[in-house]
Amino acid sequence: MRKTFPLERKDQILDLISRKGRITVDELIDAFKVSGATIRRDLEFLEHQGLITRAHGGAMSKSRVSLEPDFFEEKEKFLEEKERIGQEAAKLIEEGEVIFLEASTTVLELARNLKNRRNLTVVTNSLDIACELEESKGINLILTGGNLKRRTHALIGPLAETTLSQMRLDKTFVGISALDISYGITMATIEEAKTRKDIAKASNKVIVLCDHSKFSKQNFACVGPLESIDILVTDKGIPDEMRKEMERRGVEVRTV
């Protein structure tokens, strides 16, 4: 990219973030051939103007439709709520069941409550959850295989979908990044949404775990309507309107 003046560069950075949804500091350094300190000052200026949101190692668009939630930042948010949700969700699991634990920071908290369980089969597409349960001798642990999405440590894509098509699951526990009354469940990418649909298709019961920050938000790719959820386990921050509408549509809502 040709040499730019500071104001022109800020405009071009804003345009890049608007088009891509998010961008890293390293990508901007490479694009504009300036120092990291210069890029960080530019991002700080744009954030101060209310035009972007700073994220670890970069920045993202402030548009309502989020394209790519940051897994590592998500792990640090609402930790107490996620712990309570994980503990409550563990009560829904019975001995002898075959369950699926989807790659999610909140479902990871559920996994931490299962280490001492016996006679349980856990299928997962999460490297983090697999590592959490690898020493649990009472659990038969199965990984789906698939393409590794490094941002979330999730296995997705055709191989994961083929594995899921050959299984029947008693219960599936999934996390979500966006849930809206009008648009239902949405994911960051079409590939992730397709894998999520196949997970739900293989299961007798779909249980969603999420904290209140995920409500009234939209991501890029559609997964399914509210009615595709059997049970929602969340915290007490859920808006009354959302809770009433979900219960009206037949979803059991548990708050902790």
Secondary structure as GFF3:
##gff-version 3
##sequence-region A 1 256
A	DSSP	alpha_helix	6	20	.	.	.	ID=ss1
A	DSSP	beta_strand	22	24	.	.	.	ID=ss2
A	DSSP	alpha_helix	25	32	.	.	.	ID=ss3
A	DSSP	alpha_helix	36	48	.	.	.	ID=ss4
A	DSSP	beta_strand	52	55	.	.	.	ID=ss5
A	DSSP	beta_strand	58	61	.	.	.	ID=ss6
A	DSSP	beta_strand	65	66	.	.	.	ID=ss7
A	DSSP	alpha_helix	71	74	.	.	.	ID=ss8
A	DSSP	alpha_helix	79	90	.	.	.	ID=ss9
A	DSSP	beta_strand	98	101	.	.	.	ID=ss10
A	DSSP	alpha_helix	105	111	.	.	.	ID=ss11
A	DSSP	beta_strand	120	124	.	.	.	ID=ss12
A	DSSP	alpha_helix	127	133	.	.	.	ID=ss13
A	DSSP	beta_strand	139	143	.	.	.	ID=ss14
A	DSSP	beta_strand	147	149	.	.	.	ID=ss15
A	DSSP	beta_strand	154	156	.	.	.	ID=ss16
A	DSSP	alpha_helix	158	165	.	.	.	ID=ss17
A	DSSP	beta_strand	171	175	.	.	.	ID=ss18
A	DSSP	beta_strand	179	180	.	.	.	ID=ss19
A	DSSP	beta_strand	184	187	.	.	.	ID=ss20
A	DSSP	alpha_helix	190	201	.	.	.	ID=ss21
A	DSSP	beta_strand	206	209	.	.	.	ID=ss22
A	DSSP	three_ten_helix	212	214	.	.	.	ID=ss23
A	DSSP	beta_strand	218	219	.	.	.	ID=ss24
A	DSSP	beta_strand	221	224	.	.	.	ID=ss25
A	DSSP	three_ten_helix	226	228	.	.	.	ID=ss26
A	DSSP	beta_strand	231	234	.	.	.	ID=ss27
A	DSSP	alpha_helix	240	248	.	.	.	ID=ss28
A	DSSP	beta_strand	252	255	.	.	.	ID=ss29
###
